Amino acid sequence: MSKRELILDALQELLYEGTAGTASVQDIASKAGIAKGGLYYYFKSKEEVLDALVERQYSNVIETCRAKLAEIEAPASEKIKLLLYFYRSTAVDRALDVALHEPQNAAIHQKSNAFIMQQLAPIVSEIFQQGVDEKIFICEQPEQTAEILLSPIIFLLDPGLFTWTDEEVQLKLKALAQMLEASLQAPADSFDFLYENWTKQSLN
């Protein structure tokens, strides 16, 4: 295993222990069993280590979603539903997910959410463009519309940030579905899947 991976593993262990938020570069290096200077050979700062860990953890999830979606021929509205299903059901390190929701790891959690948004938005944008080509959507700004769809799903409904009741979440998702249908001039009920059969676990 390379030293770079050892450093990322060390930070991940600190996450599990609940001390990553306050850990110093020296703490990370000590956990990895290397000198502080050895860490700086790979990363300029603790922030860069955090960025790399988030990217390592979630890149596989995003690429799995992309690969599964590429194998499917379906209308744009169905592809959006499938993409969100793949994203929610693709296995992630549960211990890391729990650690990211700890208050002391808030900065790392925010980075993970931002990374997910940046990686998923282009995929959703392509689907919206497909919908335009299929003449079921009207969308002059697919990338920005994709971000509008993902923002509440990734941020507003994050249980680590907000404690909505099930009823509140369903109402927010219903409002999002109606807003998207109006914005895209999509057929009625195109985005009902966002709130139908919703459970608290389905968007975590």
C-alpha positions in Angstrom: 0.0 0.0 0.0 1.3 3.4 -0.9 2.0 6.1 1.7 -0.7 8.2 0.1 -3.3 5.5 0.8 -1.9 5.0 4.3 -2.5 8.7 5.0 -6.1 8.5 3.7 -6.7 5.4 5.8 -5.3 7.2 8.8 -7.7 10.1 8.4 -10.5 7.6 7.9 -9.6 5.9 11.2 -9.6 9.3 12.9 -13.1 9.8 11.5 -14.3 6.5 13.1 -12.8 7.7 16.4 -14.5 11.0 16.2 -11.4 13.1 16.3 -10.8 13.9 12.6 -12.5 17.3 12.9 -9.8 18.5 15.4 -6.9 16.4 14.2 -3.7 18.2 13.1 -1.4 17.2 10.3 0.9 15.7 12.9 -2.0 13.6 14.3 -2.8 12.2 10.8 0.9 11.5 10.1 1.3 9.7 13.5 -1.8 7.6 12.8 -0.3 6.7 9.4 3.0 5.8 11.0 5.0 8.3 8.9 6.8 11.5 9.6 5.0 14.8 9.2 7.3 15.7 6.3 6.2 12.5 4.6 2.6 13.6 4.6 3.6 17.0 3.1 5.2 15.1 0.2 1.7 14.0 -0.8 -0.5 16.7 0.6 0.0 20.5 1.2 -2.5 20.7 4.0 -5.0 18.8 6.1 -7.7 20.2 3.8 -6.1 18.4 0.9 -6.2 15.1 2.8 -9.9 15.6 3.6 -10.6 16.4 -0.1 -8.8 13.3 -1.2 -10.6 11.0 1.3 -14.0 12.3 0.3 -13.1 11.8 -3.4 -11.9 8.3 -2.8 -15.0 7.3 -0.8 -17.6 8.7 -3.1 -16.0 8.4 -6.6 -16.8 4.7 -6.6 -20.4 5.4 -5.8 -20.8 7.9 -8.6 -19.0 5.8 -11.2 -21.1 2.8 -10.3 -24.2 4.9 -10.9 -22.9 6.2 -14.2 -22.0 2.7 -15.4 -25.4 1.2 -14.4 -27.2 4.0 -16.1 -25.1 3.7 -19.3 -26.4 0.1 -19.7 -30.1 1.2 -19.7 -32.2 2.5 -22.5 -35.1 4.4 -21.0 -36.9 7.7 -21.3 -35.3 10.6 -19.5 -37.9 10.7 -16.7 -37.3 7.0 -16.0 -33.5 7.5 -16.0 -33.7 10.2 -13.3 -35.7 7.9 -11.1 -33.1 5.1 -11.7 -30.2 7.3 -11.1 -31.5 8.4 -7.7 -32.3 4.7 -6.9 -28.8 3.7 -7.8 -27.3 6.5 -5.8 -29.3 5.6 -2.7 -28.7 1.8 -3.0 -25.0 1.7 -3.9 -23.0 0.5 -0.9 -21.0 3.0 1.0 -18.9 2.6 4.1 -21.7 2.8 6.7 -19.3 3.6 9.5 -17.8 6.5 7.5 -21.3 7.8 6.8 -22.2 7.8 10.5 -18.9 9.5 11.3 -19.5 12.2 8.7 -22.8 13.1 10.5 -21.0 13.7 13.8 -20.9 17.5 14.7 -17.2 17.6 15.0 -16.9 16.4 11.4 -19.2 19.0 9.9 -16.6 20.5 7.6 -15.8 17.1 6.1 -19.5 16.3 5.8 -20.0 19.5 3.8 -17.1 18.6 1.5 -18.7 15.2 0.8 -22.0 16.8 0.0 -20.4 19.3 -2.3 -18.4 16.6 -4.1 -21.5 14.5 -4.6 -23.3 17.5 -6.1 -20.4 18.3 -8.4 -20.2 14.7 -9.7 -23.9 14.0 -10.0 -25.0 17.3 -11.6 -23.4 16.6 -15.0 -25.1 13.1 -15.2 -28.5 14.7 -14.4 -27.8 17.4 -16.9 -27.2 14.9 -19.6 -30.5 13.2 -18.7 -32.4 16.5 -18.9 -30.8 17.1 -22.3 -32.0 13.7 -23.4 -35.5 14.7 -22.3 -35.2 17.8 -24.5 -34.2 15.7 -27.4 -37.1 13.4 -26.7 -39.4 16.5 -26.6 -40.7 15.7 -23.2 -38.8 18.4 -21.4 -38.2 22.1 -22.3 -34.9 23.1 -20.6 -32.6 25.9 -21.7 -30.2 25.4 -18.7 -29.9 21.7 -18.0 -26.9 22.0 -15.8 -28.4 24.6 -13.5 -31.7 22.7 -13.4 -29.9 19.6 -12.4 -28.3 21.4 -9.5 -31.8 22.6 -8.4 -33.0 19.0 -8.4 -30.0 17.7 -6.4 -29.7 20.6 -3.9 -32.7 19.6 -1.7 -32.0 15.9 -2.0 -28.3 16.2 -1.0 -28.5 19.2 1.4 -32.0 20.1 2.5 -33.0 16.4 3.3 -29.7 15.6 4.9 -30.6 14.2 8.4 -27.3 15.4 9.7 -28.3 19.0 9.0 -32.1 19.0 9.5 -34.5 17.0 11.5 -37.7 17.1 9.4 -40.6 14.8 10.2 -41.7 12.3 7.5 -44.6 14.5 6.7 -42.4 17.6 6.2 -40.1 15.7 4.0 -42.9 14.4 1.8 -44.3 17.9 1.4 -40.9 19.2 0.4 -40.4 16.5 -2.1 -43.9 17.0 -3.5 -43.2 20.7 -3.9 -39.9 19.9 -5.7 -41.7 17.5 -8.0 -44.3 20.1 -8.9 -41.6 22.8 -9.4 -39.6 20.6 -11.7 -42.6 19.6 -13.8 -43.6 23.3 -14.2 -40.0 24.3 -15.0 -39.4 21.6 -17.5 -43.0 21.7 -18.8 -42.9 17.9 -18.3 -46.0 15.7 -18.4 -48.0 15.7 -15.2 -46.8 13.3 -12.5 -43.4 12.9 -14.2 -41.6 13.3 -10.9 -44.1 11.7 -8.5 -41.4 9.1 -7.7 -39.6 11.7 -5.7 -42.2 11.5 -2.9 -44.1 8.3 -3.5 -43.3 5.4 -1.2 -40.8 7.6 0.7 -39.2 6.3 3.8 -36.7 8.1 6.1 -34.0 5.6 5.1 -34.5 6.1 1.4 -32.7 9.4 1.0 -30.0 9.0 3.7 
